[in-house]
Amino acid sequence: ICCIDDSATARKLVQHHLVERAQTTGVHVYGGHRAAAAEFMETATSRGDIVVLDQHLKYSGGPDLLGTDLVGQLKDRGFQGLICMRSATNSKEDEALCRRSGCHCVFGKEVPMADVVEDMKVAYVRLLCRERDASLPL
């Protein structure tokens, strides 16, 4: 599971809950600096099964990065795993943008992490089942 968020607190929260609730040690978090996006992309595309992105990545010294832009890059590089977006802005328009970009799950940051992890588990199983039978809904 690869995660990117510009907030150190959010990174710690996501990592803690994924390790504890998904019972995995394979959680990699990125986002402390602008170059982290390239590191995230490399790990996600080379060995990631699930990605969790923040929609608005704000760094000094350059324009903001958008999670939806990173999703497009992941898709262009052939990433076929589960794509989840966590965002503080969760309007219907934002959710629609995330879905159009290729996100399977969209979560507001106000959603309890216990719910996020459970919903991610269900979505991941559905994605795996859909790989076997393309007629199944995601």
Steps between C-alpha positions, in 0.01 A plus 500: 500500500650832393372830638578862424391800705667834566394497867734320740208440738287348225788276389547368855126447543461311173807287561395411853148400404602305192762304693264433792168449323615347173757297692787567263848636536517577129394864532720765339423868560628797303441870481734695726645684200426558131745228384298248700250484214761336275593256777132419554447440128802271475398282795132495406563392142773250580343317795180670614164327521310788661566874490354769723545859384420843637334714233674827592874470555643839595874555498709815512706590200258402228142442398276267697472141383161337454435142596282463193799594281706231674216252442522577128874438507447172688249386239734606217774286658272198511403496868204264539459490877247670724509879489363694798481874553482671842417868489396775739279639225228250426239672287305299244703674229828398663382141535391495136843632393673228703278228351557629144875493558482130591452485877311199631444653845465861612507585871467828682765551766220523755411134440628286788804297396334179624229555237753594233704183554192275500368661181844465339508130586160444337598703192828311465327162512249623241786617279670159525172323422438733208842410358376142485156590364484834317119495508490560877429857618767686698 
